[in-house]
Amino acid sequence: MKPFSLYRDAVRAKEIVTVLMRHGFGSLLDQINIPASWFDRFAPRREDPHTPWTRIRMVLEDLGPTFIKIGQILTTRPDILPPALIDELKSLRDQVRPEPFESISRTLKNAFGDELEKVFSSIEPEPIGSGSIAQVHLARLRSTGETVAIKIQRPDIKPALTSDLEIIGWLARELHERVDTYRPYNLPAVVDTLRKGLLSELDFEQEARNATLFNARNPHPEKVFAPSVYKEISSRSVLVTEHVDGISPDEIDAPSDIRRSLVEYGGASVFHQMFSVGFFHADPHPGNILITPDHRICFLDWGMAGQLTKRMRHDLADLLAAVASSDVERIARRAIKMMDSNRMVDEQQLEMEITQVLDRYGGELNLDDAGSVILDLIFVFGSNGIDVARDYVLLAKAVLSLEKTGDALDPTFSIVSTATPFLTALTKERWAPESLFRNLVWKLEESLSCLNALPADSLRLIRRIENEDIGIRLHHRGLEDLNRTFNRSANRLVLAIIIGALIMGSSMVITTGVQPLLWGFPALGILGYLISMVFGFWIIVDIFRSGGHR
């Protein structure tokens, strides 16, 4: 964080540090460059008997809605976080007190302005749902009299999120640079993922596009659907959808045949999203699903959706086939092919850890274990330097959520029987003669294009060498502390020069007697002295703070 940002967020930063100390992380804080004013160095440190992962979960709960949401998003990163921490974070739930309607109405007024009363004839002040980012109210459209649901973003949520993310990012960088134990987890990258995920969920227009896209690609709207979106009156901070009357799958009281049919076409819809379309709801747990009175399934909350290209779906099918056959070498090769980077991988170590994962399942694997196995394997891939696309993680979580929801409706539900037809269709599509011929034509076109461009590219390279236009760029890592120290020293030097110039200028003004006067001296000169004194005091405090607690 920049110095002024650091002090601007100091109150919140102190609160975060206090909560960390309360849960036994005081010794960890001593290892990073935290300003002395953020905590009392002489306060007794509490030793918490819980595991570190449990304490992290308790810290997030104590710090409120923003951090609870962060913990929920972190559950989508089992590729870089330990399974024990992921399991703890799964227990986090939104337990957020709703904002008073007088406060939440500020967002509505900002979104609609003077048109608010023209759009809605009435808005229920009591929300029907409340989360960390938004809450939902019922309203009635003035034009049609239809009842709609309005998802309204909490006021000032974005500045609060930005402030918290800046502090968390700063702490993550300090931990990554100074504490070797946490370096393998690449915490700055985790925070970057958090930032993208949270900012994406703040954009309700994206959620509207996701829901609309699902409805457009959904082949069975008579069985499964998403609430229709009123795009013309929705915005980034307000989402207006049709109101769907229904109950959670956990609460349904229906005959076993109806429950079984709900599971069948609900599961078929999820796997159709994954393997046929490549666009799927990333969290189909009971809280995001409604069963309507006419026994249709409604998928709510499209803020988080996964996207799988055709190649990604083919790679996933190959990985599942390798897992089902317990072929360790094939799993390792498939993982390396799926990685986003070109870094070197210790294949022997990778195969050993994959074997350990498969052994935990007794060597008898099938699609019923797919979600759990993929999540475990993704962590193994990540710990061995294989960064796979986040959408694979979302898919594994979606499969696990589907399994839990299916079991709640029908204990005899089997993912195998539901997913097999879609995997079979994907395999047939992949190896169909017309698909193979089309891929062959594309490869030939690509090869011919590369051959055609090769002479021009070679000539361009030779000319750059002749013109000495090619250089080598070197980047030395591990100089972060030196850079920080240099920047701080340079800032102090610049500020000292400004102070000197202010003092000299003020002294010259004092001698002129220019109006207006203050205590018999020119006010402009006295103001220059005061500014110089404030800047000088700030430099002294910064010097003491930078080395005061080390």
N, C-alpha and C positions, 0 to 999 in steps of 0.2 A: 504494500500500500504506500501511497505517497504520504509525506509527513502531514500535510494539512488534512488529507482524508483520514489519516490515523487519528488525529486529535478530534476531528469532527465526529467520528464514531466511537470516541473513547468511552462514553457512558455505556453503550451497548457492549463494547469490548470488555469493560470491567465486569459487567454482569455475566458474560460468557466465562471469563476466567474464574469468577467466584464459584459458579456452578461446577466447573471442572475441578476446582480444589475441593469442593464439598464432597465430590464422589471419588476422591483419592487420586487425582491426576496432578497433584502438586509437584511431585518429583519430576514428572515429565515437563511441566512448565518451566522448571529451573534450567532445562537443557536448551531452551530456545530464547531468542532475543526479544523478550517481552518487556516493554517499558516498565520501570519500577512503580510508576503511579497506578498501574493496572491492578496490583494486588499488594496486600500487606505481607512483606517478606517474613515478618516475625510472628505471624499468626500460626497457631498450631495446625499441623497437617493431619487431616483425617484419613485413616486407613479403612477402606471399605472391604468387607469380607467377600463381596460378590466377585464374579469373574470379570476381566476387563471388558468383555463383550456386553455383559449385562449392565455394567456401569456406563458404557457408551449409550446404550438404549435409554437408561435412566436420565442421562444428561440431555438427550434429545427431548424427552418428555418434559423435563423441567424448563427447558428453554422455549417451549411453546409451539404454536401451530407451524411456523416456518420450518423449524428444525424437525418436527414430526414429518412434514412433507418431504424434507430432505432424506430422512431415514427411509421413508417408503420408496423413494426413487433409488436409493442405494441398493435396495433389494434386487434391482435389475442389473447389478454389476457383480455377479458371482465369478466372473472371469478374473477379477483383480482383488476381490475381498474374500477373506476366509469364510468357509461355510458356517462356522459357529456364529460369526457376527451376522451373517445373512439370516440365520434362523432366529436370532434375537430381534432383528429389525422387522421380521415378518409379524411380530406381535404388536407392532405399533398400529394404532387406529386413530382416525380423526375424532378427537373428543374436544370439539371446539365450540365454545359458547357463541351463539349468533350475535351479530352486530345489531344494535338497535336500528329500527327502520329509519329513524331520523338521520342516522349516520350513513346507512347503505343507500339512502335516496340521493345522496350527493353524486354517487356514480351514475344513477339514472338521469339526473339533471344534466350532468356533463355529457352524457351520451345522446340525450334527446333534446335538451334545451327547452325551448317554448313548445315543442311538438309533443311533449310527454302526455299532456292531458288529451291531446287530439288522437293519440295512438291507443291509450288505455283508458277505459271508462272506470276501472277500479283495479287496485293492487292490494292483495292481502298483506297486512303488516307482519304477520307471523310467518316465518319461513317453514317450508315443509322439509327442508334439508339444509345442513350447514357443514361446510368443510373449511380447511385451512386457507383456501384461496378465494372461495366464493360461497354464496348461499342461494337457495332457490325459493322463489315466491310464486304463488299463483296470481294470475291477473286475467282481466277480461278485455278483449279487443273491442274498441269502440265501433269499428267498421262492421264487424260480423257478429259480435256478441259471443264469440268462441272463447272458451277458457284455455289459457296457455300457461306454460311454465317459463319463468324468467330466471336465468342463472346470472347473478349479479356479482361482479368482482368486488371484494372488500376494498373500501377506500384506502388509499395510500399504501396498498400492498406492494406495489412495485418498488418504491423507495426503500421500504423495510427489507424486502428481499435482497435488493442490491447492496444495501449496507451489510446485511448478515453475510452475504456471499463474499464481499470484499474482505471482511474479517476472517472468514473461514479460509479463503484463498491465501491470505497472508500467513495464517497459522499452518496451513498445509505446506507451503513453501519452506517455512522455517523447520518443520518436522522433517521434510524430505532432505533438506540440506544438512541438518545437524544431528539427526537421530538415525543411526544405521538400521535399527530394527524395523523402521517403517519405510525405508527406502524401496524395498521390493514391491510395495503396494502402489508406488507412483501416485501419491496423494494429490499433487497438483492436477494430474490428468483426471482423477476422480472428481475433483471440484469442477473442472471444466465441463465434464459430463453433467454434473448437477446443474450448473448454470444453464446449459443448453436445454435440459429437460424442464427446468422450472420456467424459464422464459417462454418455452414452447407452450406450456400449460396456461400461461398468462394470456396467450393469444386465442381468444374464443373463436376468431374467424377460422383458425386452423381446425378447431374441433368441429365447427360447422361444415367445413369441407370434408372432413373424415366421415361424418355421419351421412352426408349427402352422397359421397362416393360409395359407401356401403350399400345404401338403398338402391343406387343405380346398378350395382353389380350383383345384387341379391336376386337369385332365381326364384325364391319362394317367399314373396312378401305376405302371402296368406298365412304363413307359419312363423316367420321370423322377420323382424324389422327394427329400424332405429327411428326415434322420433323425428318427424318432419321439422325442418328448420325454416324459420321465417327470415330469410337472408336480408330482405329489404329493410328490416327494423332491427337487425343484429349488428354488433360491432365487436371490436377487440375486447371490450370490457363487459358487454352485455350480450347474452345469447338467448334468443326467444325461440322456443320449440312448442310443438303440440304437447298438451298435457296427456300423459298416458296413465290410465287408472289400472293399477295392478298390485300384486304382492310379490314378496321375495320368494324364491324357490324353497327357502327354509320354512316358510309359513304355509305353503300350499296344503290343502286338505282335499285330495281328490282320489278317485279309484286308482288302483295300481296300473291298469291299462292306459289311463290318461297320463299318468306320471311317466310310464315307460315311453309313450309316444313323444312326450315333451323332451325327454333325454335324447331320443333317437334323432329327431330333426334339429334339436339344438346342437348336438354334437356334430351332426352332418354339416350344419351351417358353419361351425367353427373350422372344420377341416376343409370345407370348400373354400373358405376365406384363405386358409394357409396354403394349400397345395394346388388349387385350381386358379385362384385369382391372384394370390400373392399379397393381399392386403387384408389385415385381420385386426380384430379387437385385442389389445395387448393384455387386458385384465378382466376376463369374463368370470369374476367371482360373484357370489350371490348378491352382494351389495350393488352390483352394476347390472343386474338382470331383474326384469319384472315379468310376471306371468299374468296376462290379462284375463278378464272374466270369460272370454271366448277361447281361452287356452292358446294364445299366441305368445311368442317369446319376444320381448323388447330388450335390446341391448342399449344401455345408457352410458353416459360419460365417455365420449370418444376423444378425450384429450390426449390419450396415449394410444397410438396404433402402430403396428409393425408393417414393414414393407419387405417383401422377398422378390427379387428378380427371378427370372426363369433359371438362370445359372445357379443362384443360391438355392432354389428349390431342388434342383438336380443334385447339388452337393449334399444337401440335407438328406435326401433319399439314400444316397450312397453311404452317408455316415450311419443312418439308421440300420441299413442292411449290414454294415460292418459290425455294429453293436449287437444286432440280433444274432450274428454268427460268432460273437466273441473273438473276432479277428483283430488282435492287438496291432499288428503291423499295418493292416489296412486302415484302421482307425487313425493311426499316427500319420500315415501318408495323406489321408483325407484332411486331417486337421491342418497339416502344413500347406496343402493346396488352398484351404479356406482362409488362411491368414492374410491380413491386409498389408503387412510389411514384408521386407526381404531379409530380415535379420537371421543370423545363424541359429539353428536349433540343435540341441543335443538330443538326437533321436533315441539313443539308448536310454537316457534318463526319462524321456517322454514315454517310451514304451513301458518302462518299469512302473511309472506312476499310473498309467492307464490300466495296467494289470491289477494294481492295488484297488482301483475303483471297481473293476469288474468283479474282483474277488469278494467285495463287500455285498454283491448281489448274488453270491453263490454260484456264479457261472451259468445261471438259468435266466436268460434275459428275453424279454419280449416287449411289445409296444406298451404294455401296461406300465412298464418302468421307464418309458421314454423320457418323460419330463424330468424325473429325478436324475436319471443317468446323464442326460445331456447337460444339466446344470453342474453336476459333479465333474464331468469331463471338461466343460468350459473353464472351470477353475483350474484344472490341471493344465489346460492349454495356456491360459493366461500366465500361470506361474512359471511356465517354460518359454515365455516370450512370444507366444502365438496370440496375436490380437485378432479375434474374430469379430464380425459385425454384431453390433448390439441387438439387431433384430433377431438373431438366433436366440439370445437370452430371453427376449420378449416372447418368442414362440414357446420356449420351454416352460416359462412361467404360465403362459396361457394354457398349455396342455395340463399343467398341474391344477390350475384353477378349474378347468373343465372337469377334471377327474373328481375334484371335491364337490363341485356343483352337481355332477351326475350322480355321485354316491348319495347326496342328500335327497335326490328325487327318486332314485331307483338303485338299491343296493346291488342289483345284478348287472349294472351298467359295465360294459367292457369297451375300453378304448380301441382294442384290437379290431373288433368287428365293425366299429364305426369308421376307423381310419383306413382300413385295408382297401376298400373300393377306390378311395381317392389316391392312395399311393400306387395302386395298380394302374389307374387311369393315367397318372403322371408318368409311370414307366413306359406305358404303351405309346403315349404321345412323344416321349423322348426318343424312343428307338423305332418309331414308325418310319417306313421307307421315305416318305415325303419329307419328314423332318431331317433325316440323315442327308438326303440329297440337297435340301436347302442349306444346311450347315456346310456341306462340301462346297457349294457354289460361293457362299460367303467367304470361306477360307481362301478359295482360289482368287476371288476378287481382291481380298485384303493382301494376299501375297503378291499379286501382279501390281497392285498399287504401290507396295513397298519397293518392289524391284524398279518400277518406273521412277520413283523418287530418289533411289539410291545414287545415281550419278550426280544429280544436282546437290544432294546433301554432302556427298564426298567433296565436290568442288568447293562448296561453301566452307567446309572445314579446312581445306587446304589454304584457301584465301585468308581465313582468319589466322591461321598459323603464320603465313607470310607477313601479315600486317601486325603480328605480335599482339593480337586481340584476345588471346586466351590466357587466363591466369589460374592460379590455384588458390582456393579459399580455405583458410585454416580457422578452426574454431576450438579454442582451448576451454575445456570445461573445468569447473571447480574454482573459478575466480569470482563467484557471486559475492562472497564477503568482501573481497578486495574492491570490486566494483561499487558495492554499497558504501564502503568507507570512503572511496574516492569521491563519489557523488555527494556524500554528506559534507566532506571537507570543502569541495568546490562550492556548494551552496552556502556554507558558512562564510567562505572567503568573499563571495559575491555580496552577501548581506552585509559583511563588515565594510566593504567598499561603499555600499549604499549609505550605511550609517555615517561613515566619514564624510561623504559628500553632503549629507543632510546637515551634519554639525557645522561644516564649513559654510554652507549656504545660509544656514540660520544665523550664524555669527555675523555674516555680511549684512543680512536683513536687519538684525538688531541695531546695527550702527546707523541705519538710514533714517529711523524714526518714522517710517511709512505708516499711514493710517490703515486699519483701526488699531488702537492701542489697547493693551491689556496689562494692568498694573504698571502703566507707564512705559511699556515696551511694545514694539510691533507684535501683534497677535500671530502673524504668519511665522515670525522667527520662533516664538514660544511653541507654536504647533510643531515646527520642525524638530525642536529639542525633545518634545514629548514623544514624537514618533521614533526618534533615535533611541530614546531611553527604553521604549517598549521593545524595539527590535534587539537592542543590546541585552535586555533581560531575557528575551526569548532564546538568544544564543547561549547564555549562561545556563539556563534551565536545560536546554537540549544537551549541552556538554555533560552536565551531571547525570541526566537521565540515561544517556547512552552507555555510561559505564557504572551507573550507581548500584546495580543489582548483580553484577558479575563478580 
